[in-house]
Amino acid sequence: MTRLKPTRVAGLILLALGLLAGWQVSIIPAPPAYAEVGPHLVPGVTVALLSLLAIAYLLADWQTGQVDMIDDPEETPNPGANKRLQWYGIGLAALMVLIPITGLGAAGAFAFVGIAKAFDSKRTTIDFFDRCDFYNRRLDDLRAWSWCPARPPVKGF
């Protein structure tokens, strides 16, 4: 029994995602007759490109027969890789959980802190307040525009 290489597994996953996305594009309802451009063009082109890239990736993996670096005893992950991945996951989870509760501003600040920590940021508190200040300035900018209503356009923005 042959072992599937991680690169081949990644290519198969990409191809499966391309097929799934192609099926989803095919079930998009048809636009009304008066619409000149329908909702199928951009998703269809994107799916086609994703599928072509997956096939090219699988062909390159099959033709070159490259040795996986994972089998090389000298190749090891960077120290602290699991901790970085945990911080990245915490940042993304904070974004998904907090958007319905606090809106984009606070959720984006917490997500930014987690992802920045994943990339070895040493100033977590400063990152958080910097992001909060960024979103507050954007809200002030939106309120200053003449076409913008007096109330905040998006909760927490």
N, C-alpha and C positions, 0 to 999 in steps of 0.2 A: 504494500500500500504506500503510495507516494504522499509526502507531506505537502500541503498547499503552502506556497510561499506567501508571506504577508503582502507582497506587492501584487500578487495575483488575486488575493482575497480583496484587496482594496479596489482593484480594477473591476472585479465582479460586483462589488457593492455599488460602485459608480454606475455600472451598466444597469443594475437592478433599479437604482434611483432614476436613471434616465427612462427606463421602461414605465415605471410608476408615474413619473411626471408626464410622459407621453399619453398615458391613459387618462390622466386628469385633464390634460389639454383637450383631449377628444370629447370629454363630457361637458365642456363649457357650452352653455346655450348659444345658439346662433343669434347674431345681432338682428335688429329690425332691418327691413329691406332698405330703408332710407339711410342707414349708416354706411358711410364710405369705407371706413376701416373698422374691422371687427376686432374682438378681443382674442383672436387666435394667433395673430401674426407674431408678436413679440414672445409670448410663451412658447409657441411652436419653434421659432428659431433658436431660442435658448435651450429647449429640450434637444433639438437636433444637434446643436454644438456640444452639449454635455454628453450625448450618446456617442458622437464621433470621437470626442476626447477619450472616453472610456474605452472604446474599441482600439484607438491608437495606443493607449496605455497598455492594454492587454497584448496587442501585437508586438509592441516593443519588448515587453516582458518575456513573451514566448520566443521571439527570435534571438534576442541577445543572450539569454540564459545566464544573466548576471547572478553572481553569488550574493546572497543576502548578507548585509553587514551585521545582522543580528547573530549570525553564526560565527563571526570573527571574535575570538577571545579578547582582543585588544580594544574592541569597541564596547563602551559602556555608556549608560545614560549620564547626563550631567548630574552632579550632586544636588540633591534637593528637588529632583524633577517631580516627585509625587506631591511634595508640598506646594510647588508652583501650580500643578494641575488642580489641587484642592482650592487654592485661592481663586483661580480662574473660574472654577465651577461655582464657588460661593458668589462671585460677582455676577455671573449670569443668572443664578438662582435668585439673587436679590432683585435683579431687574424684573424677572418674571413675576415674582411674588409681590413686589412693592408697587408696580405700576397701577394696578387697580385700586390700591389703598391710598397712595400718596401722590400719584401722578408721575409724570416723567422726570421732574426736577430732582426730587429726593431719591427716587429709584435709580436714576442715571448717576447720581453722585455716589451712591453705595456700590453700584456696579463698577464705576470707574475706579474706586478705591480697591476693590477686590482684584480687578484685572491689573491695575498698576502694581499691586503687591505681588502678583504672579510674575511680573517682570522686574522684581527686586527693587521696588520703590522703597526708600527708607523714610519717607515723609508722609505716612498714612493720614495723619490728622490734617496736615496742610493740603493734601490732595482732596480730602473730603470738603473742606471749606472753600477751596478753590473752585471745585465743581459747583457747589451750592451758589457761590457768587456768580459764576458763569451763567447758570440758569436764571438767577434773579435779574441779571443785566439783560438777558434776552427778553424776559417778561417786560421789563421797563421799556425796552426798545419797541416791543409790539404795542404797548399802550400809548407810546408817543406818536405812532403813525396815525395820520388823520382818518384813515379808513377803518381803523381798528375800533371795536366797540369799547365802552368804558369798563365793562367787566372783563376779567381774564378770559382769553379765548379757549384755553385748555387748562383743566384743573391741574395744579401743581407745576405748570410750566414756568 
